[in-house]
Amino acid sequence: MLYGAPDCHLCEAAGEKLRRVQRLIPFQLTYNNIREDAALTERYGSVIPVVTVDGKETAMSKVTEFRLLKALALL
């Protein structure tokens, strides 16, 4: 899952990286706009984008394909 906000360029870049990784290792990608949920805004407001894999926070702020591939390979 990708937690982000529409006005976040880092979130857009993270989404692109997730889609590239998804071509190598198929997985369901879900986007969650933190601005639509006060609790998520409070939790992630200053560190988006946040990527979770299997419910675990895998990457925050700077998302890399390597980190994503590693997390998915451990499933």
C-alpha positions in Angstrom: 0.0 0.0 0.0 1.2 3.5 -0.8 0.2 6.3 1.6 0.5 9.7 0.1 -1.2 12.9 -0.9 -2.1 14.3 -4.3 0.2 17.3 -4.1 3.3 15.3 -3.2 5.9 14.9 -5.9 7.7 12.3 -3.8 4.5 10.3 -3.7 4.1 10.4 -7.4 7.7 9.2 -7.8 7.1 6.4 -5.3 4.0 5.3 -7.3 6.0 5.2 -10.5 8.6 3.0 -8.8 6.0 0.7 -7.4 4.5 0.2 -10.8 7.9 -0.6 -12.2 8.5 -3.2 -9.5 5.0 -4.5 -10.0 6.0 -5.5 -13.6 8.8 -7.7 -12.1 6.9 -9.1 -9.1 3.1 -8.9 -9.5 1.3 -7.6 -6.4 -1.8 -5.6 -5.7 -1.1 -1.9 -5.4 -3.4 0.2 -3.3 -3.2 4.0 -2.9 -4.4 5.7 0.3 -4.7 9.5 0.3 -3.8 10.5 3.9 -5.6 13.8 3.5 -8.9 12.0 3.5 -8.3 10.5 7.0 -7.4 12.7 10.0 -5.7 9.8 11.8 -3.5 9.0 8.7 -2.7 12.7 8.3 -1.5 12.8 11.9 0.5 9.6 11.6 2.1 10.1 8.2 1.7 13.8 7.4 5.4 14.7 7.6 6.9 11.5 6.2 4.9 10.7 3.1 5.2 8.7 0.9 5.0 5.6 3.1 4.9 2.1 1.5 3.7 -0.9 3.5 4.3 -4.5 2.4 2.2 -7.1 4.2 1.2 -4.5 6.7 4.8 -3.5 7.6 6.2 -0.1 6.9 8.8 -0.8 4.3 9.8 2.6 3.0 9.3 6.2 4.1 10.0 9.5 2.3 12.6 8.1 -0.1 11.3 5.0 -1.8 13.8 2.9 -3.8 13.1 0.0 -6.1 15.8 -2.0 -4.3 14.0 -1.7 -1.0 10.7 -2.6 -2.5 12.1 -5.7 -4.3 13.8 -6.8 -1.1 10.6 -6.5 0.9 8.6 -8.4 -1.7 11.2 -11.1 -2.0 10.9 -11.8 1.7 7.2 -12.6 1.5 
